[in-house]
Amino acid sequence: MDKMVMDFVRYYPALIHNTVYIGLIMAGFVALSGCIRFGIAVWRRHKSIYPPATSQMEDH
């Protein structure tokens, strides 16, 4: 039991560092893919490849 606790305490900084690093990679991937998706939508809207949303076409 003591060895398990000592190993946990010894490797705790690496565990936190790796967890934060993996989280940042995932967040970066989500942000990058979101920017790419938004950029494609803006480009398609600019080229009039697809019409605006139905809510934007309705007369209010």
C-alpha positions as a printed Julia matrix, in Angstrom:
60×3 Matrix{Float64}:
   0.0    0.0     0.0
   2.82   2.39    0.87
   4.53   1.7    -2.46
   1.32   2.52   -4.31
   0.94   5.81   -2.44
   4.6    6.69   -2.95
   4.38   5.92   -6.67
   1.23   8.01   -6.96
   2.88  10.95   -5.2
   6.03  10.54   -7.3
   4.17  10.47  -10.63
   1.41  12.95   -9.73
   3.04  15.94  -11.52
   3.5   13.87  -14.68
  -0.09  12.67  -14.44
  -1.41  16.23  -14.16
   0.9   17.45  -16.94
  -0.15  14.68  -19.32
  -3.84  15.13  -18.49
  -3.66  18.87  -19.17
  -1.62  18.24  -22.34
  -4.17  15.75  -23.69
  -7.0   18.14  -22.81
  -5.29  20.97  -24.66
  -4.76  18.78  -27.71
  -8.45  17.85  -27.72
  -9.57  21.46  -27.23
  -7.23  22.61  -29.99
  -8.58  19.98  -32.36
 -12.17  21.02  -31.61
 -11.32  24.7   -32.11
  -9.42  24.05  -35.33
 -12.11  21.84  -36.82
 -14.75  24.41  -35.82
 -12.82  27.17  -37.55
 -12.44  25.05  -40.67
 -16.16  24.22  -40.67
 -17.12  27.86  -40.14
 -14.71  28.97  -42.87
 -16.19  26.48  -45.33
 -19.7   27.7   -44.48
 -18.69  31.34  -45.02
 -17.0   30.46  -48.31
 -20.03  28.5   -49.53
 -22.37  31.33  -48.5
 -20.13  33.82  -50.31
 -20.15  31.69  -53.47
 -23.94  31.21  -53.15
 -23.52  27.44  -53.23
 -26.33  27.04  -50.77
 -29.09  29.46  -49.76
 -29.36  31.13  -46.38
 -31.19  29.42  -43.55
 -34.98  29.29  -43.65
 -35.21  31.59  -40.64
 -33.3   34.24  -42.59
 -35.62  33.97  -45.61
 -38.88  34.45  -43.69
 -40.55  37.84  -43.6
 -41.04  38.95  -40.01
